[in-house]
Each structure stands twice: as C-alpha cells, then as structure tokens.
Amino acid sequence: MCYYKTVAESGEIANQSSSGNAKEASSRDKAMEEFRKKAREYITQAELDPEKVAYWEGKTREILDTYGKDFDSFIEGQEGLVKKGDEVIEEIEATGFNISFVLKEDDFPIESEDVLIFYNCSIDRPEHFGLLLAEMEKEELISEEQVELSQKASEVIVGEWSNINVPEDVKVLTRKDGSKVEIGRTVETVVIFSPSNEDKALKIINFLLVKVHTEADKSIPGSWDNPDIRVSQGFKKLDIYEKIVAKGDLVNVVSNTLIVEKGKLVVLRKSAKFDEDEVKYKEGWKSLSTGVNKDLAKYLVGFGIGG
C-alpha cells in the first residue's frame, strides 16, 4: 500500500481550488523531475550497469504502458469490490485495501504455498524498479527467471508523506463516527521474487528493508516513505521465518481476502480475522496470517483502527 500526507480524523477537509490543484500538479512535476535526476545519479553512485538498469526499467515500463496509472480504469468491472473496501474503511475496520485480479493466474498470490516475496511501489516509477532490480542482480540476489512483474491497485487513508509520494488521486470518505478521512488511490507495479534458497530469501528481505525506505541513507530513489513488503504462506514455512520475526524485520499480521468472480479484495489487519465475524462479514472472506515489514504493520493500527 502506498501512503501519503496526514489528514485529521475529524473536522472539515477543505475543498481545493482549481488554482490550488494546478499548483500541486506543478509541484509534483518538479518532484518527479528531481526524482529522475537522482535516479540517473544513483546509477553512477551504486556502480550499476546502465544496460541492466535500462532493461529492467523497460520491463516495468511495459506494465505502466499496459495498465496505466488511472485507478478507475484499472479497477473497471470490480467497482463492487471497491465499494466493499470503502465500506470497511467507513466502518473504521481498516486503513486501506488492495484490489487485484484472478484471471488465468492470480496477479497477487499472497496465499501461495510457493516461497515468494512481494514488493510494490507506484506504477509510474519504472526508473525506480530499473535501479532496484539492476542492483539486486549485481549483488547476485536474483536472476531474471526468479522475478515476475504484476500489478494491483490500492486505496489507503492518507498519511504523513511528501514530494512524489503526495497523492494525485484523492477522495474523501466519512466514517461511522462522523470523522472524514482523505483516501489516496494508486495503481502499483508488484515485483514477485522467487528466491532460489533460504539464504537468498533472507538476503532479499534484508536488501529491501534497507534500500526501499526513504529514511535509509542509501535508499533507491523513488521509494515510498512507508514501503510495502510481504511474504507468501510458503515463505512462512521456512526455518528462517521465525528468526526474521524475532528480529523484528517482519511482523505477523492478518490478510483478509475476498474473491468475487475475477477480482480479489485484500484487507490487512493487525489481528482481526474477518472470517470469524459472521455478523459483519458474510460474503466468504478467508483470513490467513502473513508477514509484512514493520512499517506497514504499524500503519495498520493507525487512525483509530486498533487490532
């Protein structure tokens, strides 16, 4: 999930004027220019192969060109699932949700028994993914056949973020206690790693925790302020998993999933299992324990959500 600047849980959210919107658009354009400048500089700083960077950037740009960054276009046909997600937020039951598709294959197979690591960021940053994957290949953490590119969309309550992480697409929801929350809507590229062994799995997790966080000294340009890193059910069965959790690098949370026809709705909670609440959630939710990075876990209990 992508996170943005804070909005008070109660009170009025001012309507933005057209001139204000134009100013914000100009500010974001400048931020994007600065991001791309830093991305070019990072190639030299990290001693990356420019051809490798261009290769992976091209691969992720194909995802952007195919799906675009418009939320409404991406979720077309799954408006009902988005409505259900909004209702969960309005009931003060979540800080956000993900929407993906289950067609010939599952675009976001977090329930998989295969050993998988998921990392996602905004779809309009192929430069970020080019740097990320080129550096991981340089460090011999991955090979091309161990990387799959996918996509999903997210809605989340706006958080404390800046620069290119300020949302372009925002709406307001009123929760059952009368508080208004600003919702950022994004489309994201998802990188799915299939590590070759437990040692590589641990190294990939450690690499992501250090390199895709804006507060890190040597973070990759274009990273989110709060990164989104998750692992599959198969990863949780590795011997190293409990050691990673004990260290605090990953945190056990609950992934509540609802699949309707070809769409999948995913709502993360700290501990609440929707499939155990037959009063609120009757539609066939499936709840599984999963592992996420600690920044994401911390965000799940914000805005009055609790466990």
JOJO-V748897 format. One record per residue. N is the residue number from 0. RES is the residue in three letters. OMEGA is omega in whole degrees, 0 to 359 (NA if undefined). D_CENTER is the distance of its C-alpha to the mean C-alpha in Angstrom with 2 decimals. Layout:
n: [N | N]
res: [RES | RES]
omega: [OMEGA | OMEGA]
d_center: [D_CENTER | D_CENTER]
This chain:
n: [0 | 1 | 2 | 3 | 4 | 5 | 6 | 7 | 8 | 9 | 10 | 11 | 12 | 13 | 14 | 15 | 16 | 17 | 18 | 19 | 20 | 21 | 22 | 23 | 24 | 25 | 26 | 27 | 28 | 29 | 30 | 31 | 32 | 33 | 34 | 35 | 36 | 37 | 38 | 39 | 40 | 41 | 42 | 43 | 44 | 45 | 46 | 47 | 48 | 49 | 50 | 51 | 52 | 53 | 54 | 55 | 56 | 57 | 58 | 59 | 60 | 61 | 62 | 63 | 64 | 65 | 66 | 67 | 68 | 69 | 70 | 71 | 72 | 73 | 74 | 75 | 76 | 77 | 78 | 79 | 80 | 81 | 82 | 83 | 84 | 85 | 86 | 87 | 88 | 89 | 90 | 91 | 92 | 93 | 94 | 95 | 96 | 97 | 98 | 99 | 100 | 101 | 102 | 103 | 104 | 105 | 106 | 107 | 108 | 109 | 110 | 111 | 112 | 113 | 114 | 115 | 116 | 117 | 118 | 119 | 120 | 121 | 122 | 123 | 124 | 125 | 126 | 127 | 128 | 129 | 130 | 131 | 132 | 133 | 134 | 135 | 136 | 137 | 138 | 139 | 140 | 141 | 142 | 143 | 144 | 145 | 146 | 147 | 148 | 149 | 150 | 151 | 152 | 153 | 154 | 155 | 156 | 157 | 158 | 159 | 160 | 161 | 162 | 163 | 164 | 165 | 166 | 167 | 168 | 169 | 170 | 171 | 172 | 173 | 174 | 175 | 176 | 177 | 178 | 179 | 180 | 181 | 182 | 183 | 184 | 185 | 186 | 187 | 188 | 189 | 190 | 191 | 192 | 193 | 194 | 195 | 196 | 197 | 198 | 199 | 200 | 201 | 202 | 203 | 204 | 205 | 206 | 207 | 208 | 209 | 210 | 211 | 212 | 213 | 214 | 215 | 216 | 217 | 218 | 219 | 220 | 221 | 222 | 223 | 224 | 225 | 226 | 227 | 228 | 229 | 230 | 231 | 232 | 233 | 234 | 235 | 236 | 237 | 238 | 239 | 240 | 241 | 242 | 243 | 244 | 245 | 246 | 247 | 248 | 249 | 250 | 251 | 252 | 253 | 254 | 255 | 256 | 257 | 258 | 259 | 260 | 261 | 262 | 263 | 264 | 265 | 266 | 267 | 268 | 269 | 270 | 271 | 272 | 273 | 274 | 275 | 276 | 277 | 278 | 279 | 280 | 281 | 282 | 283 | 284 | 285 | 286 | 287 | 288 | 289 | 290 | 291 | 292 | 293 | 294 | 295 | 296 | 297 | 298 | 299 | 300 | 301 | 302 | 303 | 304 | 305 | 306]
res: [MET | CYS | TYR | TYR | LYS | THR | VAL | ALA | GLU | SER | GLY | GLU | ILE | ALA | ASN | GLN | SER | SER | SER | GLY | ASN | ALA | LYS | GLU | ALA | SER | SER | ARG | ASP | LYS | ALA | MET | GLU | GLU | PHE | ARG | LYS | LYS | ALA | ARG | GLU | TYR | ILE | THR | GLN | ALA | GLU | LEU | ASP | PRO | GLU | LYS | VAL | ALA | TYR | TRP | GLU | GLY | LYS | THR | ARG | GLU | ILE | LEU | ASP | THR | TYR | GLY | LYS | ASP | PHE | ASP | SER | PHE | ILE | GLU | GLY | GLN | GLU | GLY | LEU | VAL | LYS | LYS | GLY | ASP | GLU | VAL | ILE | GLU | GLU | ILE | GLU | ALA | THR | GLY | PHE | ASN | ILE | SER | PHE | VAL | LEU | LYS | GLU | ASP | ASP | PHE | PRO | ILE | GLU | SER | GLU | ASP | VAL | LEU | ILE | PHE | TYR | ASN | CYS | SER | ILE | ASP | ARG | PRO | GLU | HIS | PHE | GLY | LEU | LEU | LEU | ALA | GLU | MET | GLU | LYS | GLU | GLU | LEU | ILE | SER | GLU | GLU | GLN | VAL | GLU | LEU | SER | GLN | LYS | ALA | SER | GLU | VAL | ILE | VAL | GLY | GLU | TRP | SER | ASN | ILE | ASN | VAL | PRO | GLU | ASP | VAL | LYS | VAL | LEU | THR | ARG | LYS | ASP | GLY | SER | LYS | VAL | GLU | ILE | GLY | ARG | THR | VAL | GLU | THR | VAL | VAL | ILE | PHE | SER | PRO | SER | ASN | GLU | ASP | LYS | ALA | LEU | LYS | ILE | ILE | ASN | PHE | LEU | LEU | VAL | LYS | VAL | HIS | THR | GLU | ALA | ASP | LYS | SER | ILE | PRO | GLY | SER | TRP | ASP | ASN | PRO | ASP | ILE | ARG | VAL | SER | GLN | GLY | PHE | LYS | LYS | LEU | ASP | ILE | TYR | GLU | LYS | ILE | VAL | ALA | LYS | GLY | ASP | LEU | VAL | ASN | VAL | VAL | SER | ASN | THR | LEU | ILE | VAL | GLU | LYS | GLY | LYS | LEU | VAL | VAL | LEU | ARG | LYS | SER | ALA | LYS | PHE | ASP | GLU | ASP | GLU | VAL | LYS | TYR | LYS | GLU | GLY | TRP | LYS | SER | LEU | SER | THR | GLY | VAL | ASN | LYS | ASP | LEU | ALA | LYS | TYR | LEU | VAL | GLY | PHE | GLY | ILE | GLY | GLY]
omega: [178 | 185 | 187 | 187 | 186 | 172 | 180 | 182 | 178 | 180 | 184 | 172 | 187 | 174 | 181 | 177 | 179 | 178 | 177 | 178 | 179 | 180 | 179 | 179 | 178 | 179 | 180 | 177 | 178 | 179 | 178 | 177 | 179 | 177 | 182 | 175 | 179 | 179 | 178 | 180 | 183 | 179 | 179 | 183 | 182 | 179 | 181 | 175 | 182 | 180 | 177 | 178 | 181 | 180 | 182 | 175 | 178 | 179 | 181 | 175 | 175 | 177 | 178 | 182 | 182 | 189 | 180 | 182 | 180 | 184 | 184 | 178 | 182 | 186 | 182 | 184 | 180 | 180 | 179 | 178 | 177 | 178 | 177 | 178 | 177 | 180 | 178 | 177 | 181 | 178 | 182 | 181 | 181 | 175 | 180 | 181 | 177 | 173 | 174 | 184 | 176 | 182 | 175 | 176 | 178 | 181 | 185 | 190 | 182 | 179 | 187 | 174 | 173 | 179 | 185 | 173 | 183 | 173 | 178 | 177 | 185 | 186 | 183 | 179 | 179 | 177 | 178 | 182 | 177 | 178 | 182 | 187 | 176 | 180 | 178 | 178 | 177 | 180 | 179 | 176 | 184 | 165 | 187 | 183 | 179 | 181 | 174 | 180 | 181 | 186 | 174 | 176 | 181 | 165 | 178 | 173 | 185 | 181 | 188 | 183 | 187 | 176 | 184 | 178 | 173 | 188 | 171 | 186 | 186 | 172 | 181 | 173 | 175 | 182 | 188 | 177 | 179 | 180 | 178 | 178 | 178 | 185 | 174 | 182 | 183 | 166 | 189 | 168 | 179 | 173 | 181 | 180 | 174 | 185 | 185 | 179 | 184 | 179 | 178 | 179 | 179 | 181 | 178 | 178 | 181 | 179 | 182 | 181 | 182 | 194 | 185 | 178 | 185 | 180 | 179 | 183 | 184 | 181 | 179 | 180 | 180 | 179 | 174 | 174 | 176 | 183 | 181 | 180 | 181 | 177 | 182 | 175 | 179 | 178 | 182 | 182 | 178 | 179 | 184 | 189 | 182 | 177 | 179 | 179 | 181 | 178 | 180 | 181 | 172 | 182 | 176 | 175 | 180 | 175 | 178 | 187 | 175 | 178 | 177 | 184 | 185 | 182 | 178 | 175 | 181 | 178 | 177 | 172 | 179 | 182 | 185 | 178 | 183 | 183 | 176 | 181 | 184 | 179 | 181 | 189 | 186 | 193 | 181 | 177 | 174 | 184 | 180 | 172 | 179 | 181 | 177 | 177 | 189 | 178 | 178 | 179 | 180 | 182 | 184 | 183 | 178 | 174 | 176 | 184 | 184 | 184 | NA]
d_center: [3.10 | 5.14 | 8.54 | 12.01 | 15.73 | 17.59 | 19.74 | 22.53 | 22.32 | 25.73 | 27.89 | 27.85 | 25.16 | 27.24 | 27.33 | 26.69 | 29.59 | 29.46 | 30.51 | 27.69 | 25.16 | 26.91 | 26.80 | 23.04 | 22.63 | 25.02 | 23.27 | 19.92 | 21.92 | 23.46 | 20.23 | 19.03 | 22.47 | 22.23 | 18.90 | 20.62 | 23.68 | 21.93 | 20.30 | 23.88 | 25.25 | 22.77 | 24.19 | 27.54 | 26.49 | 24.69 | 27.48 | 25.30 | 26.95 | 26.48 | 27.00 | 24.20 | 21.83 | 23.13 | 22.79 | 19.09 | 18.45 | 20.54 | 18.71 | 15.32 | 17.40 | 18.71 | 15.38 | 15.38 | 19.07 | 18.81 | 16.15 | 16.19 | 13.94 | 15.79 | 14.00 | 17.41 | 18.41 | 15.40 | 15.87 | 19.65 | 21.43 | 18.86 | 19.75 | 21.08 | 17.84 | 16.29 | 19.49 | 19.14 | 15.69 | 17.36 | 20.24 | 18.30 | 17.13 | 20.74 | 22.14 | 20.35 | 18.71 | 14.99 | 12.80 | 10.65 | 9.73 | 8.26 | 10.90 | 11.78 | 15.31 | 17.87 | 20.54 | 22.54 | 19.65 | 16.50 | 13.53 | 11.17 | 13.92 | 12.66 | 16.27 | 17.85 | 20.75 | 20.14 | 18.87 | 15.32 | 12.48 | 8.93 | 6.93 | 4.67 | 5.58 | 7.78 | 10.23 | 13.18 | 13.05 | 14.85 | 16.83 | 14.02 | 13.45 | 17.25 | 17.80 | 15.32 | 16.81 | 20.30 | 20.33 | 19.18 | 21.92 | 24.37 | 23.79 | 24.47 | 21.30 | 20.64 | 22.73 | 21.85 | 22.46 | 19.91 | 16.98 | 15.68 | 13.54 | 11.93 | 9.93 | 8.42 | 8.41 | 7.36 | 9.94 | 9.96 | 13.05 | 13.47 | 13.69 | 15.61 | 14.32 | 16.40 | 17.30 | 14.93 | 12.13 | 14.50 | 13.61 | 15.91 | 15.57 | 16.48 | 18.46 | 20.19 | 20.54 | 23.49 | 23.10 | 26.08 | 27.36 | 27.70 | 24.97 | 22.99 | 19.30 | 17.56 | 14.49 | 12.08 | 11.18 | 9.06 | 9.08 | 6.84 | 8.47 | 7.75 | 10.27 | 12.14 | 14.75 | 18.03 | 19.87 | 23.64 | 24.61 | 23.75 | 24.53 | 22.09 | 19.37 | 20.05 | 20.24 | 16.88 | 15.25 | 17.49 | 16.83 | 13.05 | 13.74 | 16.29 | 15.21 | 11.64 | 12.43 | 14.43 | 17.00 | 17.92 | 21.25 | 20.39 | 16.71 | 15.86 | 16.12 | 13.16 | 10.83 | 8.84 | 11.11 | 8.86 | 6.79 | 4.42 | 7.31 | 9.01 | 12.45 | 14.64 | 17.84 | 19.85 | 18.37 | 19.35 | 22.89 | 23.29 | 25.86 | 23.67 | 20.96 | 23.05 | 23.94 | 20.34 | 19.93 | 23.35 | 22.44 | 19.53 | 16.90 | 15.16 | 15.72 | 16.67 | 15.10 | 15.63 | 13.57 | 15.54 | 15.60 | 17.87 | 18.91 | 21.26 | 22.95 | 20.43 | 17.35 | 14.96 | 13.64 | 11.50 | 12.02 | 11.46 | 14.57 | 16.26 | 19.25 | 20.06 | 20.65 | 20.97 | 23.26 | 25.76 | 26.16 | 28.42 | 29.28 | 25.94 | 24.14 | 26.58 | 24.78 | 24.01 | 20.86 | 20.19 | 18.96 | 18.20 | 17.65 | 14.70 | 13.67 | 10.70 | 11.09 | 13.41 | 11.65 | 9.02 | 12.21 | 14.17 | 12.16 | 12.73 | 16.43 | 16.60 | 18.36 | 20.96 | 18.93 | 20.42 | 20.02]
